[in-house]
Amino acid sequence: MMKQVTLQQGYNSLVREGEMEYIQFGVYRGSAGDTFTLDTGEHEAVLVILSGRCHLHVNEQTYPQVGGRRSVFEGNAWSLYAPNHTSITVEVVDEAEVAISQTRVPAAGEPRLIAPQEVNVRDVGVWNWRRDVKDIVDKRIPASRLVVGETINPPGNWSSWPPHKHDVHHPPFESKQEEVYFFKVQPANSFGVARLYTAEGDVDELYPIRDNSVLLIRKGYHPIAAAPGTRVYYLWTLAGESRDLIPNDAPDYRWMKDTEAVLREWQRNL
């Protein structure tokens, strides 16, 4: 399911509790001097500063001047992991957007500020399915359920490729996790394309990706493509009973991973 969204000032609830089994998601947009307060209650949360600068007040701790990138296409994000029963106030220094992923969890942990240099940046794929994948909250962060990161497609490139899914609990071949994608495109008036489908054919949908659109992935393969001359960004949030990431590649395209080492060597020798 794709939602085409126009962000308003304040908190925009984009995936409400009950729409998915685990994930809730929203984006706070504020101007200088605006504040937003969140008590995580029975949820853990990950706040990713998409753009702009903020002061973060987390329980009794203050983190001044967090953020700073002008857009999601410029550098790595500042982020905050917040366990349940955490009080957070976001005080906007200049125009800012903050993505907030949440899921209900049974146990508390410790808040953690994640600096841009702590983001694990990976060069994934090759040729026209090469993309930059940025792991923000992975197993290095002792969360209960959430896994969060960012992906940037170069113009015309594909990602989530080869097409993969993670909707069946079948370790060590596949883990079951639902996922939410939140998109930005550059230039903002351009587009990308998302396909959501199953091998059985009960789901087979093609969606336009617009700036600020949201894709809810409950099951199925979910490849993404950027239009020529257009970069596509998406923040991805996964949650399930396990934090083990075991994607199951579509059998028809699995062979493409076997070509990647050869193609990289060929490109080095051009």
Secondary structure, 3 states (H helix, E strand, C coil): CEECCCCCCEEEEEECECCECCEEEEEEEECCCCEEEEECCCEEEEEEEEECEEEEEECCEEEEEEECCCCCCCCCCCEEEECCCCEEEEEECCCEEEEEEEEECCCCCCCEEECHHHCEEEEECCHHHCEEEEEEECCCCCCCCCEEEEEEECCCCEECCCCEECCCCECCCECCCEEEEEEEEECCCCCEEEEEECCCCCCEEEEEECCCCEEEECCCECCEEECCCCEEEEEEEEECCCCCCCCEECCCCCHHHHHHHHHHHHHHCC
